[in-house]
Amino acid sequence: MEACVAVEQLRARVEAIRTRIARACERVGRDPSEVLLIAVGKTFPVEALRRAIAAGVEHLGENRVQEAETKIREIGHEGVKWHLIGHLQSNKARRAVRLFDYIHSLDSAELVERLERLCREEGRRELPVLVQLNLAGEETKSGASEAELSRIIQALSRCERVRPVGLMTLPPFFADAQQARPYFRRLRQLRDRLRADGLFGDGRGELSMGMSHDFEVAIEEGATMVRVGTAIFGARLSE
C-alpha cells in the first residue's frame, strides 16, 4: 500500500512540475512539448526511481557513473532514457559509453577524443553529447570556459560517433532565481551561434539548464532540458 501511495505522490509532483513548465512556456510564447523533464535520482535508491517511472517519468539523470551503474543494470533502458549530468572522469568514460543514452558533461577536447575511441572499441555507433560550460568560472564546478570551446568544437568536428546535440550549464546558486538569468541567456546566445555554424546538424541545439529552484527562469531563456531532482524526489538522501 505504501508503494502505491508513494507512486501517486510522485505522480502529483511530476504533474505539478509539468504544469509549471507549461506556465513558464506560456509566458514567453513557447510550446511546452519543447521542454524535456529529466528527473535527477542522485542518492535515491532503485525503488524510488522505479516509482518515478511508474509515475510517468521517461528520462532519468544521474551524477555519478558508479552509482548509476547499479541502477541502470537493475532498471534497464526499456521505457526510460539515462542522462549523465555530473562530471565525467576519464577513467569512468568507458562505463559511461556503455551505460548512458546522453552525456551532458563533455568539458574538454581530450574527453571528446577518448569518447570517440571508446565508442569504436565498444561498437557504439552514436553517442549524443552536450558540451558543459562553466560560464561563471567557478573553481568548484566542472565545465569548459568559453575560451576552451573552440578546441572542443574542432575535436567534435573530427568525430564520426560522438554527436554534439547541445550545451549544458550549471550557474551559481542564487536565492533569487532571477539572478541566474544572465547565465541562461548567455548559453542560449552561444547555442544560437553554434547552431548557425552547423555544429548540431539538423538538430535544434539542446539547452540543458535549470534545476528545481530556477528551471522556470531557464525555460523563459530557452531551456529545452531541465534537470529536476528535489522538487520530484524530495530532499536528498545522505551521500
Helices and strands as residue ranges (DSSP letters): H 2-27, G 32-34, E 36-40, H 46-54, E 59-62, H 65-75, E 81-84, G 90-92, H 93-99, E 102-106, H 109-122, E 127-133, G 146-148, H 149-157, E 162-169, G 177-180, H 181-196, E 206-208, H 215-220, E 225-228, H 230-233
